[in-house]
Amino acid sequence: MMAVSHTALGLRGLLRWSMLPPLLSLLLCGTQAFGQGPFTRSAIALANEGKLEEAEYKLAAAFASAESEDPMTWYVHAYVLKQRYAHEGRQPNSTLRAQSVESAMTCASKDPEGQLNNWLHPLLEFLGDSFLEDMRVAIADVAPDAPVEAEAQFKSYAEIQQKIDPNWDRAPEWVLLQQQLGETAMAEAVQQEKTAAGPWFALGVHHYALAANQDHDRFRSQYNLAVHTYNQGVREFKASEDDLDAIDQALNRAAVHWRAAADRLESAIALDQRKPEAYEALAIVSTALLNQDRIEWCKAHIQELEGR
């Protein structure tokens, strides 16, 4: 069996658990752009004392007054809810986090000039990284015929990143997510699907195909999908090789996988003709398919690459 080219294990590397400025600093910032009405000031004071639920009551009064138009009021609300979310253990489906994100987005919409960005962006980064952490956990829980929770977490994460930076490119991290989901499913296929392609293999194909349809890192996606497809054919054939009555049918089923693997490897080579591993893999698949012409073609290209 052939080995895949593994992707990095984590999106964006280490999480950036951002340090948030204390709310007290907002009272001292001296900006004249925001009113900091009495309800909001009282909520800030209560939050600084750790009285978060009392601060929420003050903010409810603020939202029922003219202070509802002050972006700082919405920031304080997002901050208080974020604190409660953190204190309660950062649960993946926390309504506190969802409400904090909503208030933070409202703050941004009411502050088009970004005068609160020094406070708002670290808060958004903290919330975004919390979705990223949950997404990593959810990748391991992917299963056939079940909602892909990791994709929902990524959607929330991406919305926050695009609010912080409208030019943020979601493609690299979305592709990496799909590759990781594909790898998780394929690993389960190895363990649980010895005699048939099965739902795990189909799930892995689905996620790798989503990744391969994007412009980012397409070679790796196509190459890994081809390798997994070839290996699945090998497993199916080996599972029946002791049954002489079934071996012809098993070989025919395996050949379907091998032909698909060959097509995907040729697509990978078309994307990047400088990768010797793709020619080596195609030579192996072509051997299984008894395609001598393709074997010689691969060998010639490997020699050419080695001579450069």
Disulfide bonds with the S-S distance in Angstrom:
none
